[in-house]
């Protein structure tokens, strides 16, 4: 299963070739909230409050159960994956990043690898270029520019993009163009 969060939000379920067609905005929002937790758990009551702020808890639990089933269906429509796309218990829910690929996580991982190499010696230009290429897809959750749940990750992505561009610019200034730097580091 692949989730695109940079630019237009899009989910392609495991084994599928076309993007998922969502029948519920709440299911999309629940997935976005889980993505923003980066594999960390969200308390069920917190998720209910984010999706339905004025609903009775018993009603919210029932609605959340339906929404989480929709998220599972979107990510793994034919149950092809060896593990559940969600790690859930009676108290909390988390997105299983071991079986779901999220582009923002790829961007952050590539940036971290490229920048870490730079702190030990020459930066990993290929990793930095991979991060920069992903960043070109567009802003994180661009269709939700004012969503409070997305703000911390959006800020991290923006800082990371600036760091990547600065590292690439420094490499370009220090060692010619990025292509030359890449050939020199390989």
N, C-alpha and C positions, 0 to 999 in steps of 0.2 A: 504494500500500500504506500502511495506517495501523496504528500500534501504540499501544495504550493501556497506559500504565505507572502512571498515577495511579489509585489504587483497584484494581479488578480488572484483571489482565493480560489483554489481548485483542489479537488480530491479525486484521485484515480485509485479505485479499490484494487486489492490484490487480484492479479489475473485479468483485470479489465484493461481495455485500451482506451476507452472513452471516459471523460470526467463523469463523476457522480451527479445525478440530478436530484437535488434536495427537495423533499416535500415539506420540510420544516425548517424555518429560520432558527428556531430554538435549538435544534440539533446542530446546525452549523455553528451557532454561538457557543454551545457547550464544547464542541471540539476546539474552537478558537481559544476558549478559556483554558482548556487542558493543555493546548500547545504552549500557551504563555507560561505555564508552570514548568515547562521543560522536563517533563517526566516526573515531576514532584506531585504529590497527592493534593487533591482539593477535597476539603470536607464536604460531604453531601449537602449539609444544611447551607453552607456557604454557596454552593453551586445553585441550589434551589433559590436562595435569596437573590443571586445575580440574574437568574433567568425569569423568575416570577416574584418580584419583591413584595407584593401584597397578598400572596396566597397563603392559605392555611398549610401548615407543615405536612399534614397527612395527604392533602391534595397534591402538594409539591412533590412528595416522595413518589406518588403514583405517576405523576407527569415525568419526573426525572427518570424513572424506570423505562418509560416508553422512549424518551429522548436518547438514553444511552443505548437502547436496542437499535435505534436509527443510526447512531454513530457507528456501532459495530457493523451494521449492514452496509453502510457506506464504505467503510474501510476494508471489510472482508466479506463481500457479498456471497461468495460461494464457500465460505469457511475453509479456505485453502491454507491459511497460516497455521503453523504448529502451535503457536501461543495466542492467547486472546489479545486483541488490540488494546483492550483496557485492563488495567489491574484494578480490581474493585473488591471492596468488602462492604460490610454494613455501615461503616463510618466514612469512607473516603473512596475517591476514584482518581486514577492517573492514566495518562496515555503511555502505552508500552513502546518506548522508543527503540527497543530491540527489534520490533517487527514493523514499525511504521517509520518511513523516511520523511523527514520534514526539511524543506529547503533551508529554512532559517538556521536549523541545527548544523546543516552542512556548511553554510556560510561561516558560522561562528567557529566550527571545528577547523576549517581551512585557515581562517584568519589566525586562530590560536597557534596552529602548527607553524604557519609562516612567520608570525611575530616571535614565537618562542625560539625558533631557529635563529632569528636576527639578534636575540639577546645573547646567544651563545657564539655567534659568528655571523657570517653572511646570512641574510634572510632567505627563506625558502621561497624563491620567486614563483615557482609553480603553484604553491599553496596560496600565496597572496593573490596571484592572478585568478585562481579558481574562486576565491572569495570575492574579488572585484567583479568577476563575471556574474556571479549570483546576485550581487548587489545591483547590477544594472537592470535586473528584472523589474525593479520598482520598490517602493517603500513597503515596509512590513505592514501587513493587514491594511492596505491602502483604502479599502472600502469602509474601514472603521477608524477614521482618524482621531476620533474623540473618545474612544472606548477606554475607560479607566483601567480595565483588566489588562489592556495591551501596553499601557504606558511604560512600565519598567523594561519589558523586553524591547519595545520600540526604541527607547533611549539607549539600551545596550547595543542594539544593532547600529544605530546612528554613530555612536562613539567608535564602535569597531570598524565601521566603514571608513571613518576619518583616519583611524590609525593605520588601516591597510593602505589607503591612498598616500598617506604621509610616508610610510615605509617604502612604497613603490617609487614615490618621487625621490626619496633619499637615495634609493638604489640607482635610479636613473641618473641623478646628479653625480653620485659617487662613481658609478661604473659604466657610464654610457647608457644606451637604451636598455629597456627591460629584456629584450631578446639577447643582447650581449651578456647581461648579468646572468640570465638563465643558462646560457651556454658555458659561462665561466664557472657556475656553481655545480654543474653536472659532471 
